[in-house]
Amino acid sequence: MFVVKIGGSILFDENNQINDKLISKYAKTIRNVINDTEKRCAIIVGGGKLARKYIALARQYGASEENCDIIGIETAKLNARLLIAAIGESAYETPPNNLEEFQDFYNQSKKIIVCGGFKPGQSTNAVAASIAEISNAEKLINLTNVDGVYSDDPETNPNAKLLEKITIAELEEMMSKHQIKAGYYPLFDPTAIKIAKRSKIPIQFANGNTPENLARIISGEKVGTAVIF
């Protein structure tokens, strides 16, 4: 069993249009990996740019942070449904609404389970970590819009270096410097780190703009950044 977290922003191009070619590639890659390895798979999709657009406008109208979180959850589920449609019959036909429902789906079927968000105040990274924990996953693969974890923010520091490995304690220290609110969660938020830490869940961060990275990681190649304990 492996758990894959796909950043919602990856599903949209630079013009904020749905990246149908990339979604199709992901669907094909996921089907191929499942067929080749015969392993089980759960995928968690974030809300991404679309969620942030809705949330920003909702805040402007005076919505509470909890309601903004709910908007993010529903948007992530919408993205999940899109990926389910692309994967086809190999995927469970609907995203679960909570962890208990995920367990029911997991026990009932060996199909790929695609999830969005679960509850307010919880990022989709935390959802992925929870699912990895209860399913005793071999690895949690986090596919984002950067190549992995850097020594500093690569957007502001051109000298930032991609790290091949990082300890969970070092990741925790890095992420503690980021603000958390609805629509914005850092690369891996404190709740997700706490879950991964207590169950020693192996994590791999890699660039999700290249769907082939998923197959490479599953096959054991060194891609992106590995979190070690």
N, C-alpha and C positions, 0 to 999 in steps of 0.2 A: 504493500500500500504506500502510495506517495501522495502528498498534498501539494497542490500548485496554487499560488496566489498570483493573479494577473492584475496589474494596475489598470484601473478603468481608463486612464488617459491614453494607454497604448491603443485602445480600440478606436481612437479618433485621430485624424491626421492634423497637420499644422493649420488647416483651415477650419478645424472643429467639425469636420464632416466624418461620418462613420467610415472607418477604414475597412471596407468589405473584403478587400484582397487579403489583408493581414488576418482578419477573422477567419476567412476560408482556409488560410495556411495553418492557423492554429488548430482548426477543426481536423484537418487532414493529419497534422503532426500528432495530435492527441490520439486519434484513431489508430494510427500506425504504431505508436508507442504501446498502446494497450494490446494490440494484436501481436506485436513482436515479443513483449515481455510477459504477457498474461498476468500482469499485476493490476490491482484495483487502483482507482484514482478518484480523488475529489478535487474540484477546482473552485476557487473563490475569486470572484470578480469585484473589483472596486467600482465606485461611482464615477471617479475621474472628473474630467472637465465639465461634463454635462451636469453632474451633481453640484459642482462648485458654482456654476452659473445660476442654477435654481436657488441654491442656498444664499448666495450673495443678494439676490433680488428679494428673497423671503426676509432676510435680516433687514433690508432697506424698508420693508413694509412693517417691521416690528415683530416678526416671528421670534418665539423663544428658541433657545439653543436646542432644547429637546425636539421641538418641531423641525428645526433645521436638520437635526440628526435623522429624523424620520424621513425627510426628503432624500437625504443621502442613501438611506437604506433602500427606499423604493427605487431610486435610480440605479443602484447597484443590482437590484433584482431584475430590472429592465435589461441591463447589460447581460446578466446571467441568462435570461430568456433568449436573448439574441444568440448567444454562444450555444445554448441548447439546440436551437433551431439549426445552427450550422453543423453541429456534430451529428445530429440526426438520431437514428434508432439506438445508437450506442449510449446515448445519454438518458438519464431519468427525465421524464417529461416536464417536471416543474421544480423550481428551486425550493428547498425547505425554508420554513419561517423561523426556526430556532434549532438549537442543538439537539433537543429531544426528537424533533421531527427528522433531523439528519440521521440520527441513530436508527429510527424506524426505517427510513429509506435504505440505509446501509445494510440492515438486517434482512430486508425484503428482496433486495435486488443487487446484482453485481454490476449494474450499469454505472456509468460515470455520473457522479452527482455534482451538479454545478450550483453554487450558492452565491447569493448576494450578501447583504448585511443581515444581522439578526436583531439587535436591540440598540436603543439610544445609548450613547456614551461608549459604545464599543466599535472599534475600527474593524474593517474587513481583515486587517492583519491579525487582530485578536481572534476573529472568527476562525481564520486559517490555523492559528496556533492551537485553539481549542479542539478543532477537528483532528489535527495531527496528534494531539494528546490522547483523545478518547479512542482513536483508531490505531494507536501505537504505530504511527507511520514511520517508514524507513527514513524519510527526509521531507522537509518542508522547503519547497522551491519557490522563491520569491522573484517573480519576473517584473521588473520595473523599467523606467525610461532612462536609466543610467547603467553603466557596465558592472556596477557592484558598489561596495562601500569604499569611500575615499578617505584619505587622511584629513581632508578638509573639504568644504563645499566647493566642488569643481566649477560652479557657476560664478563664484566670487574670487576664487583663488586658482589661477592658471597652473600653479605649481603643485596642486593637490595630486597625490598619487593613489592609484587604484591598489587596494590591499588584497593580496591573495588569500590571507587568513586574518581573522580577528577573533579575540576571545569574547564570550558573551558579556563579560564584565566591561570590556572596552566599548562594546556596542552600546551597552546600557549607559555608560558615561557620556558617549557622544549624543545619544538621543535625548538625554535629560536636559539638554540645552535648548530643545525645541518647544515652542508653544503648541498646545493641542486645543482644537476647537472643532465644531461640526464642519465637515467639508475639508478640513486640513488635519492630517495626521502625518507625522514624520515617517521616514523609511520603515521603521519598526517601532511602534509606540510602547510605553512602559508596561501596559497590560499584556501585550503580546510577548514582550521580553520576559516578564515574570512567569508566564505559562511555559515558555520554551526552556527557561532556566530550571524550573522545578522538575521538569520531565526530561531534561537533557535532549531536546529535540534537535537533530542535525538540521542546520539551515544553510541554504545556498542562495546568494543573491546574484542575479545575472540580468543582462539586458533583454527585455521582452520584445524589443522591436525585431528581434531575430528569433522566430519560433523554433528554429532548429536547435537553439540553445537548450531547449527542454529535453530533446532526445539525447543531446550530447551529455548533459548532466546525468540523466538516467543511466547512460551507458558507462558512467564513471569518469568521464573527461573532466579536467580542471577548467572550469569556466567561472568567471566572476570572482566572488568572495565567499569563502567558506567560514561559517561561525563555529569555533571550537570551544570545548569545555575543559 
